[in-house]
Amino acid sequence: MAYRTKQPIPAGGKTIAEKSENALDVLRKKANQATRLRHPSLPQHALPKAKFSDRTTNGLTNAVITYIRLLGGQAERISVEGRVIDRRKTFVDVIGRSRTVGSVQRIRSSAQVGSADIAATINGRSVKIEVKKGSDRQRKAQREYQRQVEGAGGVYLLVSNFQQFYDWYEAFIGAEKRLLV
């Protein structure tokens, strides 16, 4: 399914939205095949159809992680938000009023400030992926993190749609195979 867009169609023939949908179609097909292999005794009509979208940050992050895992890599979402400890207690006093006492405490994450959204290992290489959608831009701490990752020999990638990641992945795997030959 191609999305309608006001962008002119380039010489290559497809708009960015149409290319993005094609990469997502590849992901859906691979996910559906994996589901089929996990549940061989279920009839085809009973298997759930994979649904992926790169319209939101969460959707794109999920699509990237799933694709890496389906192709034998390891990937996980990194959260630097920290955690909340809720020490509040609610009780009803003798007159029947509900009261809450105590406090909520936020504990900072032990993850490095500026960490990428996804940490992955692809063909034995450390890959950090930062997902940016819409007007979201890389912060100073994230640029410093990128410098550290690349300085240590890792790969750092900024993605804003699944087609961009898919194209990078195919080129990366192709380059890795050429190095092994």
KOLPA-303807 format. One record per residue: y, z, x of N, C-alpha, C, O in turn; residue number from 1. Coordinates in steps of 0.2 Angstrom, whole numbers, plus 5000, padded with zeros to 4 digits. Atoms other than C-alpha are relative to their C-alpha. Example, Ala and Ser with C-alpha at 12.3 -4.5 7.8 and 13.67 -1.06 7.14 Angstrom:
<nodes>
- n_y/n_z/n_x/ca_y/ca_z/ca_x/c_y/c_z/c_x/o_y/o_z/o_x/nr
- 4994/5000/5004/4978/5039/5062/5006/5000/5004/5005/5003/5009/1;
- 4994/4999/4996/4995/5036/5068/5005/5003/4996/5011/5004/4999/2;
</nodes>
This chain:
<nodes>
- n_y/n_z/n_x/ca_y/ca_z/ca_x/c_y/c_z/c_x/o_y/o_z/o_x/nr
- 4994/5000/5004/5000/5000/5000/5006/5000/5004/5007/5005/5009/1;
- 4993/5000/4996/5017/4995/5008/5005/5003/4996/5006/5002/4990/2;
- 4995/4997/5003/5032/5004/5005/5006/4995/4999/5007/4991/5004/3;
- 4994/5005/5000/5048/4995/4999/5005/5003/5004/5006/5009/5004/4;
- 4995/4997/4996/5062/4997/5011/5005/4995/5000/5005/4989/4999/5;
- 4994/5004/5000/5079/4990/5013/5001/4997/5007/5006/4993/5008/6;
- 5000/5002/4993/5076/4986/5032/4998/4992/4999/4993/4990/4996/7;
- 5002/5007/4999/5075/4967/5036/4993/5000/5003/4992/5004/5008/8;
- 5006/5001/4996/5058/4961/5041/5001/4997/5006/5004/4991/5007/9;
- 4999/5003/4993/5058/4958/5060/4995/4994/5001/4991/4993/4996/10;
- 5004/5006/4998/5050/4943/5068/4993/5001/5000/4989/4997/4998/11;
- 5007/4998/5000/5033/4952/5070/4997/5000/4993/4991/5000/4992/12;
- 5002/5001/5006/5032/4951/5051/4999/5007/4996/4999/5006/4989/13;
- 5001/4994/5004/5030/4970/5046/5006/5005/5001/5008/5005/5007/14;
- 4995/4995/5000/5043/4983/5042/4997/5007/5003/4991/5007/5004/15;
- 5003/4993/4998/5041/5001/5050/4996/5003/4995/4991/5006/4997/16;
- 5004/4996/5005/5035/5008/5034/4994/4997/4999/4989/5000/4998/17;
- 5006/5003/5001/5022/4995/5032/4995/5001/5006/4989/5002/5005/18;
- 5004/4998/4994/5016/4998/5050/4997/5007/5000/4991/5008/5001/19;
- 5002/4993/5000/5016/5017/5047/4994/5000/4995/4989/5004/4996/20;
- 5005/5000/5005/5005/5014/5031/4993/4997/5003/4988/5000/5002/21;
- 5006/5003/4997/4993/5003/5041/4996/5006/5005/4990/5006/5005/22;
- 5003/4995/4996/4990/5017/5054/4997/5006/4996/4992/5008/4998/23;
- 5003/4995/5005/4988/5030/5040/4994/4997/4997/4989/5001/4996/24;
- 5006/5003/5003/4975/5018/5033/4994/5001/5005/4989/5002/5003/25;
- 5005/4999/4995/4965/5019/5049/4998/5007/5000/4992/5008/5000/26;
- 5002/4993/5000/4966/5038/5049/4996/5002/4994/4991/5005/4994/27;
- 5004/4999/5006/4960/5038/5031/4993/4998/5000/4988/5001/4998/28;
- 5006/5003/5000/4946/5027/5034/4995/5004/5005/4990/5005/5003/29;
- 5004/4996/4996/4940/5037/5049/4998/5007/4997/4993/5009/4998/30;
- 5001/4994/5004/4942/5053/5039/4994/5000/4995/4990/5004/4994/31;
- 5005/5001/5005/4932/5046/5025/4993/4999/5003/4988/5001/5000/32;
- 5007/5001/4996/4918/5040/5037/4997/5007/5002/4991/5008/5002/33;
- 5003/4993/4997/4917/5058/5045/4998/5004/4994/4993/5008/4995/34;
- 5002/4997/5006/4916/5065/5027/4993/4998/4998/4988/5002/4996/35;
- 5006/5003/5002/4902/5053/5023/4994/5003/5005/4988/5004/5003/36;
- 5005/4998/4995/4892/5058/5039/4999/5008/4999/4993/5010/5000/37;
- 5002/4993/5001/4894/5077/5035/4996/5001/4994/4993/5006/4993/38;
- 5003/4999/5006/4888/5075/5018/4996/4994/4998/4997/4990/4993/39;
- 5003/5006/5001/4875/5061/5018/4996/5000/4993/4995/4994/4991/40;
- 5003/4999/5006/4866/5067/5002/5004/4999/4994/5001/4998/4989/41;
- 4995/5000/5006/4881/5066/4991/5001/4992/4998/5002/4988/5003/42;
- 4998/5007/5002/4884/5050/4981/5007/4998/5002/5011/5002/5002/43;
- 4993/5003/4998/4899/5039/4987/5005/5003/4995/5011/5005/4998/44;
- 4994/4998/5005/4909/5043/4971/5001/5007/5000/5007/5009/4997/45;
- 4999/4992/5000/4907/5062/4973/5004/5002/5006/5006/5008/5006/46;
- 4997/4998/4994/4915/5062/4990/5008/5000/4999/5010/4995/4996/47;
- 4993/5000/5001/4933/5067/4991/5003/4995/5005/5001/4994/5010/48;
- 4997/5005/4996/4945/5054/4997/5006/5003/5004/5009/5007/5002/49;
- 4995/4997/4996/4956/5058/5012/5007/4998/4998/5008/4992/4997/50;
- 4993/5002/5001/4975/5059/5009/5004/5003/5006/5004/5009/5007/51;
- 4996/4998/4995/4987/5059/5023/5007/4997/4999/5007/4991/4996/52;
- 4993/5003/5000/5006/5056/5024/5004/5002/5006/5003/5008/5009/53;
- 4996/4998/4995/5019/5056/5037/5007/5001/4998/5012/5001/5002/54;
- 4993/4999/5002/5034/5059/5026/5003/5007/5001/5009/5007/5001/55;
- 4998/4994/4998/5035/5077/5030/4998/5003/5007/4993/5000/5009/56;
- 5002/4998/4994/5034/5087/5046/4993/5003/5000/4989/5001/5004/57;
- 5006/4998/5001/5019/5096/5040/4994/4995/4999/4989/4995/5002/58;
- 5005/5006/5001/5010/5080/5034/4999/4996/5006/4993/4995/5008/59;
- 5000/5004/4993/5014/5071/5051/4996/5005/5005/4991/5002/5008/60;
- 5004/4996/4996/5007/5086/5060/4993/5001/4999/4989/5000/5003/61;
- 5007/5000/5002/4991/5087/5050/4997/4994/5002/4991/4993/5004/62;
- 5002/5007/4999/4989/5068/5052/4998/5000/5008/4993/4997/5009/63;
- 5001/5001/4993/4991/5069/5071/4994/5004/5002/4989/5002/5006/64;
- 5006/4996/4998/4979/5084/5073/4993/4997/4998/4988/4997/5001/65;
- 5006/5003/5002/4966/5076/5062/4997/4994/5004/4992/4994/5005/66;
- 5002/5006/4996/4966/5060/5071/4997/5001/5007/4992/4999/5009/67;
- 5003/4998/4993/4964/5068/5088/4993/5003/4999/4989/5001/5003/68;
- 5006/4996/5001/4950/5079/5082/4994/4995/4998/4989/4995/5000/69;
- 5005/5005/5002/4941/5064/5073/4998/4995/5006/4992/4993/5006/70;
- 5002/5005/4994/4941/5054/5090/4998/5004/5006/4997/5002/5011/71;
- 5004/4996/4995/4933/5069/5100/5005/5004/5004/5003/5007/5009/72;
- 4995/4996/4997/4949/5077/5106/5000/5007/4997/4997/5008/4992/73;
- 4998/4993/5002/4955/5095/5104/5007/5000/4998/5011/4999/5003/74;
- 4993/4999/5002/4971/5099/5095/5001/5006/4995/4996/5007/4991/75;
- 4998/4994/5004/4979/5114/5087/5008/5000/4999/5011/4998/5003/76;
- 4993/4999/5001/4995/5118/5079/5003/5007/5004/4999/5012/5003/77;
- 4997/4995/4997/5006/5130/5089/5006/5003/4996/5010/5000/4994/78;
- 4995/4997/5003/5017/5143/5080/5003/5005/5004/5000/5009/5007/79;
- 4996/4995/4996/5031/5152/5089/5004/5005/4995/5009/5008/4998/80;
- 4996/4996/5005/5037/5161/5073/5000/5007/5001/5004/5011/4999/81;
- 5001/4993/4999/5030/5178/5077/4996/5002/4993/4994/4998/4990/82;
- 5004/4998/5006/5023/5189/5063/5004/5006/4997/5009/5009/5001/83;
- 4997/4995/5004/5029/5201/5050/4995/5006/4999/4990/5005/4997/84;
- 5004/4994/5002/5023/5219/5048/5004/5004/4995/5009/5006/4995/85;
- 4996/4997/5006/5027/5226/5031/4997/5007/4999/4991/5008/4997/86;
- 5001/4993/5001/5027/5245/5030/5002/5003/4994/5003/5009/4993/87;
- 4997/4998/5006/5034/5246/5013/4994/5002/4995/4989/5000/4995/88;
- 5005/4997/5005/5025/5256/4999/5004/5000/4994/5010/5003/4993/89;
- 4997/4999/5006/5029/5255/4981/4996/5005/4996/4990/5005/4996/90;
- 5003/4995/5004/5026/5269/4969/5004/5001/4994/5010/4999/4993/91;
- 4996/4998/5006/5031/5275/4952/5001/5007/5000/4997/5011/5001/92;
- 4998/4993/5000/5041/5291/4951/4998/5004/4994/4995/5000/4989/93;
- 5002/4996/5006/5039/5305/4938/5003/4998/4994/5001/4999/4988/94;
- 4997/5002/5006/5051/5297/4926/4998/4993/4998/5000/4990/4993/95;
- 5003/5007/5001/5042/5280/4927/5003/4994/5003/5002/4988/5002/96;
- 4996/5006/4997/5054/5270/4938/4996/4998/5007/4992/5002/5010/97;
- 5004/5003/4994/5046/5259/4952/5005/5001/5006/5011/4999/5006/98;
- 4996/4999/4994/5052/5264/4969/4997/4997/5006/4990/4997/5007/99;
- 5003/5003/4994/5049/5255/4986/5004/5004/5006/5010/5004/5007/100;
- 4998/4996/4994/5051/5265/5003/4997/4996/5006/4991/4994/5005/101;
- 5003/5003/4993/5048/5259/5021/5004/4994/5002/5009/4993/5000/102;
- 4996/5006/4997/5053/5244/5031/4995/4995/5002/4989/4995/5002/103;
- 5004/5006/4997/5048/5227/5037/5002/4999/5007/5008/4999/5008/104;
- 4999/5001/4993/5047/5224/5055/4998/4993/5002/4992/4991/5001/105;
- 5002/5006/4998/5047/5207/5063/4998/5000/5008/5002/5003/5012/106;
- 5002/5000/4993/5037/5205/5080/5001/4993/5003/4998/4988/5000/107;
- 4999/5006/4997/5042/5191/5091/4993/4997/5003/4989/5001/5005/108;
- 5006/5003/4998/5029/5178/5096/4999/5001/5008/5004/5001/5011/109;
- 5001/5000/4992/5021/5179/5114/5001/4993/5002/5000/4992/5008/110;
- 5000/5007/4998/5022/5160/5114/5007/4998/5004/5012/5001/5002/111;
- 4994/5002/4996/5035/5152/5126/5005/4997/4995/5003/4993/4991/112;
- 4995/5003/5005/5052/5148/5117/5000/4992/5002/5000/4990/5008/113;
- 4999/5007/4999/5053/5129/5115/4993/4996/5000/4993/4990/5001/114;
- 5007/5003/5000/5034/5126/5114/4999/4994/4995/5003/4994/4990/115;
- 5001/5006/5005/5028/5110/5106/4996/5002/4994/4993/5007/4994/116;
- 5004/4999/5006/5021/5109/5089/4993/5000/5000/4989/5003/4997/117;
- 5007/5001/4999/5004/5103/5094/4998/5000/5007/5001/4997/5012/118;
- 5003/5000/4993/4994/5107/5110/4993/4996/4999/4989/4998/4995/119;
- 5006/5003/5000/4980/5095/5113/4997/4998/5007/5000/4998/5012/120;
- 5003/5003/4994/4967/5089/5126/4997/4994/4998/4992/4994/4993/121;
- 5003/5006/5001/4963/5071/5126/4998/4997/5006/5002/4996/5011/122;
- 5003/5002/4994/4951/5064/5138/5002/5004/5006/5003/5002/5012/123;
- 4999/4996/4994/4953/5079/5149/5008/5001/5002/5009/5005/5007/124;
- 4993/4999/4999/4972/5078/5149/5004/5004/4995/5002/5004/4989/125;
- 4996/4996/5005/4984/5091/5142/5006/4996/4997/5010/4993/5001/126;
- 4995/5004/5004/4995/5083/5129/5004/5005/4995/5001/5009/4991/127;
- 4995/4996/5005/5010/5093/5120/5004/4995/4996/5007/4990/4999/128;
- 4996/5005/5004/5017/5084/5105/5005/5004/4996/5003/5009/4992/129;
- 4995/4997/5004/5033/5089/5097/5002/4995/4994/5003/4989/4995/130;
- 4999/5004/5006/5035/5083/5079/5008/5000/4997/5010/5006/4996/131;
- 4993/5000/5003/5053/5078/5073/5001/4995/4995/4999/4989/4995/132;
- 4999/5004/5006/5057/5071/5056/5007/5000/4998/5011/5005/4999/133;
- 4993/5000/5002/5074/5066/5049/5005/5001/5005/5005/4998/5010/134;
- 4994/4998/4996/5089/5073/5057/4998/5005/5006/5002/5007/5010/135;
- 5002/4994/4995/5079/5086/5067/5000/4997/5007/4998/4991/5008/136;
- 4999/5002/4993/5083/5084/5086/4997/5005/5005/4996/5011/5003/137;
- 5003/4995/4995/5075/5092/5102/5006/5005/5002/5011/5003/5004/138;
- 4995/4995/4998/5084/5108/5106/4999/5001/5008/4995/4998/5011/139;
- 5000/4999/4993/5088/5114/5124/4994/5003/5003/4991/5001/5008/140;
- 5006/4997/4997/5073/5125/5126/4994/4996/4999/4990/4996/5003/141;
- 5005/5005/5001/5062/5111/5120/5000/4995/5006/4995/4993/5008/142;
- 4999/5005/4995/5069/5099/5133/4998/5004/5007/4995/5000/5011/143;
- 5002/4996/4994/5066/5113/5146/4992/5000/5000/4989/5000/5006/144;
- 5007/5000/5001/5048/5115/5140/4997/4993/5002/4992/4993/5005/145;
- 5002/5007/4998/5046/5096/5141/5000/4999/5008/4995/4996/5011/146;
- 4999/5001/4993/5052/5096/5159/4994/5004/5004/4991/5002/5009/147;
- 5006/4996/4997/5039/5110/5163/4993/4997/5000/4989/4997/5004/148;
- 5007/5004/5002/5024/5101/5155/5000/4994/5005/4994/4993/5008/149;
- 5001/5006/4996/5028/5085/5164/5000/5001/5007/4997/4998/5011/150;
- 5000/4998/4993/5032/5094/5180/4993/5002/5002/4991/5002/5008/151;
- 5007/4998/4999/5014/5101/5179/4995/4995/5000/4989/4996/5000/152;
- 5005/5006/5001/5006/5084/5176/4997/4999/4993/4993/4995/4992/153;
- 5002/5001/5006/5004/5086/5158/5004/4994/4996/5008/4991/4999/154;
- 4997/5006/5004/5009/5073/5144/5004/5003/4995/5001/5008/4991/155;
- 4995/4998/5006/5024/5077/5132/5002/4994/4996/5004/4989/4999/156;
- 4999/5005/5005/5026/5067/5117/5005/5002/4994/5003/5007/4991/157;
- 4996/4999/5006/5040/5066/5104/4998/4995/4994/4998/4989/4996/158;
- 5002/5005/5005/5034/5058/5087/5004/5002/4994/5005/5007/4992/159;
- 4997/4999/5006/5043/5055/5071/4997/4997/4994/4998/4997/4989/160;
- 5004/5003/5005/5030/5045/5062/4993/4999/5003/4992/4999/5009/161;
- 5007/5001/4997/5011/5042/5063/4999/4994/5003/4995/4994/5008/162;
- 5000/5006/4996/5013/5024/5068/5002/5001/5007/4998/4998/5012/163;
- 4998/4999/4994/5022/5029/5083/4995/5004/5004/4993/5002/5010/164;
- 5005/4996/4996/5009/5042/5088/4994/4996/5001/4991/4995/5006/165;
- 5006/5004/5000/4995/5030/5084/5000/4994/5006/4996/4993/5009/166;
- 4999/5005/4995/5002/5016/5095/5000/5003/5007/4997/5001/5012/167;
- 5000/4996/4994/5005/5029/5109/4992/5001/5002/4990/5000/5008/168;
- 5007/4998/4999/4987/5035/5107/4995/4994/5003/4992/4995/5007/169;
- 5004/5006/4998/4979/5018/5108/5002/4997/5007/4997/4996/5011/170;
- 4998/5002/4993/4989/5013/5124/4998/5006/5005/4996/5004/5010/171;
- 5002/4995/4995/4985/5030/5132/4993/5000/5001/4990/5000/5007/172;
- 5008/5001/4999/4966/5028/5129/4999/4994/5004/4994/4994/5008/173;
- 5001/5006/4996/4967/5011/5135/5002/5000/5007/4998/4998/5012/174;
- 4998/4999/4993/4976/5016/5151/4995/5004/5003/4993/5003/5009/175;
- 5004/4996/4997/4964/5030/5154/4993/4996/5001/4990/4998/5006/176;
- 5006/5004/4999/4949/5018/5152/5001/4996/5006/4996/4995/5010/177;
- 4999/5004/4995/4957/5006/5164/4999/5004/5007/4997/5001/5012/178;
- 5000/4996/4994/4959/5020/5177/4993/5002/5002/4991/5003/5008/179;
- 5007/4998/4999/4940/5025/5175/4996/4994/5003/4991/4995/5006/180;
- 5004/5006/4998/4934/5007/5179/5001/4999/5007/4999/4994/5010/181;
</nodes>
